[in-house]
Amino acid sequence: MKKYSYIIIDDDAESIMRTKTTAEGFSELIFVASATNYQDGLHLVLEHKPSFVFLEIDPEDLSSNLSLAFINELHRYLAAIPKIIVTTTKKALAFDAIQYGAFDYLLKPLAHIDLLKATLKLEKIFLETNTVDIINEAVSVATPHSEVSHVAQIVEKPLIICIKSYGDYRYLNAVDIAYFQADNNSTDIYLSTGEMITAFKTLKHFESILSHPFIRIHNSYIINQNYIARIHNGNSVCYIKNSPKKLPFSKTYKSNVDLIIANFSAGNYLEV
């Protein structure tokens, strides 16, 4: 049986003990650590990279700074974040948690059956992922090299983003998106063709659901790394390929820009 490590982040020490007691009823769940505030919780997750994080988002102690923003912070540092299980006493925040990409939303005190469902969901994801890995491995062994890429495309389809608005469904190939720009409570999506489409979701929403090659560089911008032609640290701007557009990056997201530079240099790269 596969083991899943977990961390509990909650401002209430008694609530931490209740959650841990419920989780101890599952032999596949391994307790790693707990924290009562945002910073300590962040450090624990980055250090241990657990499978699960039980996260309180409506704390009694406001100085703990616990909220859904914790999920966004993980996206800044980790390519794949743990499965976030929101634990709180209120149902009202469930929709917000879904918007942030939370894996599950459980009401306190945690019920055994609810935690069982969460572990079964994770096991199902693991099995499906493992099956795809096995298929890919079999393909690489059994298929001539010239045919491998063709078969792999069948197994893993490119990401398509659907923008819905009042019965209108607009389908975008993620590879064609150059960058996202915040516009109050909506987001403007700029394609490599220069076309712009507006989505009635916040930039924070897109940050929470997108992964590589998309990365946030500013409060107002998420960029597709594949469309970066130039990074000028002195002027704090990124240049877009085949476009006069320059996107600023801020000190808050400078670490993300450093990560982009590191990604470029880690590939087939020559610096002169």
N, C-alpha and C positions, 0 to 999 in steps of 0.2 A: 504493500500500500504506500502510495506517495505521501510524503510528509510536507506540511505547509507551515511555515513559520509566520508568526504574527506579532505585531506591536500594538499596544493600546495607548491612545492619546486622548486624555480626558482630564478636565480640571477638578473632577470630584474623585478623591482617592477611594471612597466607598464604592462608587460606580465602577471604578477600575477592577476592584476585587470581585464584584458581581459578574462582570463580563468575563474575567479570567476563570471564575468558578464554572460558568456555563461552558466555556471553551474547553475546560479540562475534561469534559464528558466525551471529547472526541480524541481518540488516540492519534489521529493523523495531524492534529493541530499542535504546534510546538511554540510555547511562549518564549519570546526573546527579551522584551523589556517593555517598560511603560514610561510615559511622560505626562506632565500636567500642564504644559504650555507649548506654544507654537515653536519656539526656537529649539528647545530640548527635543521635541518630537521630530523636527526636521533633521537634526543631527543624527538621531537614532536611525531614522529611515535611510538616510544617505550612507550611513556606516554599515548597516546590516542588510539592507535591501530585502525586506521580508516579502512573503507572498501576499499577506493580508495586512491592512492597517485599519483598526477600529478607531474611528474618528468622531469625536463630539464636535458639533458645529454651532451649538447654541449654549455656550458655557454660562454658568452662574457667575464665575469670576471673569469679568471682562478683561482684566489685565493679562489673562492667559493668551489673548489674541487668537483663540481658536475659531476658525471659520472655514468656509469652502475655499477661500483663497489659498489655503494650505495645499490644495491639489494643484493649483496653477504653479506654485513654487516648486513642486516636485518636477513638473514638466521642464523647468528651467535647467535642471541638473541631470535628469535621468531619461535615457532613450525609451525605456519601458518602465512605467511606474507600477508599484504594487496595486493590487485590487483594493480599492477604498470602500470599506463598509461604514457608512455613516450610522452612528448610534446616537439617538436623542429621544426626548420625550414627546416631541411634537410632530404631528403629521404634516403640518403646513409647509415645512421646508423641503418636502420630498421632490417637488417639481424642480426647485433650484438645484438640488443634488443631482438629479438626472441631467440637467443642463451642463453641469460640471463634469459629467462622465463618471459619477460614482458607480461602483460595481453593484452595490446593494444599499438598501435603506431599512434599518431595523430599529424598532421602537424599544426603549428601555422600560423595564428590565428585559434583557434578551431572553427569548424563549428558545428552548432546545430545538424545536421543530424549525424555527426560522434560521437558526445557525446551520442546521442540517441541510436545508435547502441551499444556503449559500455555498457550503462545501461541495455539495453535489454539482452545483453550477460550475464551480471552478474545476472540479474533476472532469466534467464534460468538455470544458474548453481545453484542458490539458490533453485529453484523449484525442480530440479532433485535431489539435496542433501536431501531436505525435504521429497521427495517421498521415497527415500531409507530409511530414518529414520522412516517413518511411516510403511513401510513394515517390518523393523526389529522389531519395537514395536509390530506389529500385530503378527508376528511370535512368539515372546517371550510369548505372552498371549495365543495364540491358539495352540502352539505346545508343547508337552511334553518335559521336560527338556533334556531328552536323545537325542532328535531329533533336538534341537535348533542349536547346533554347525554345524550339517550337512546342515541345511537349510541356515545358515548364510554364509557358504562357497559358496553357489550358488549365494548369493547376492553380496558378496565382493570377487573378485578373487585375488589371490596373484599377486604381481607385476612381470612382465616379461620384461627384458631389451633386446632389439634387437640391436646387433652390426652389422652394415651394412658396407660392403666393396666390391665395384666393383661387385655388383650382388650377393654377398655372404651374407646370412642372418643367423646370429648366435644368438640363443635364450638362454638367461640366466635367471634362477630363482633368483630373488634378494636375497632370503633367503640363497642362496648358496654362495654369495659373502662375503668374509672375509674382504677385503680391496682393495682400489684403490691406485695406486702409479703413480705420475707424471713422465713423460718421455718426456721432451721438450714440443712439441705441441701435443703429444699423451698421452694416459693413459693406464697403464698396470692394468688389473683387475685380482685379485688373488682369486680363488675359495677355498672353504674349503677342496677340494680334493688335493690342491696343484697345480692344473692346472692354467696357466696364459693365458689370452687373451688380445690382444692389441686393443684398440679403438682409432680411429683418431679424438679424441676430447680432449680438455684440461681438466685438473682436475677442473678448475674453472667452466667449463660447467657442470660437474657432480655435483659439489657442489650446483649449482643453481637449478637443477631439482630434486635432491634427498632430502628426508626428513627422519625423524626417521625410522629406527635405525641408519642411516648413518650420520656421523658427522665428520667435518674436525678437525684434531689435529695438522697439520703441513703443511707448504707450499707444501710438497710433498705427503701427505697422507690424505685419507678419510677412516675411519674405520667403520665397522659394529659393533655396541656395543654388539651385541649378541655373538660375537666371542672373546671378551676380557676375558682373564683368570686372568690377574693381571695388576695392575697399580702401578708403582714404581715412586713416586714423586721425590725421591732423585736423581734418575738417569734419570728422565724425559722420561720414556719409558712405552709403553703398550705391554704386552705379548699376543700373539695369541693362542687360544685354539688348542691343539693337533699339535703344531708346535713350532720349535725352534726360529721362527721369532719374533723379537722385533721391534716395531715401535716407533721412537722418537716422542715426542710432544714438541712444542716450546712455549715460553712465550706468543707469539701472540695469541695462541689458548688455553692457560691454562684455560680460563673460560669455554671452551667447555669440557675439561677434568673434571673440577669441576662439570659440569652439568651431565656428565656420572656417576660420583660417586654418585651424588644426586639421579639420576634415579635408580641406583641399590638399594640404601638404602630405597627408597620409595616403593619398591615392597615387596614380601615375603622374608624377609631379617633377618639374624641373624649374629651379629658380636661378635666374641669371642676373 
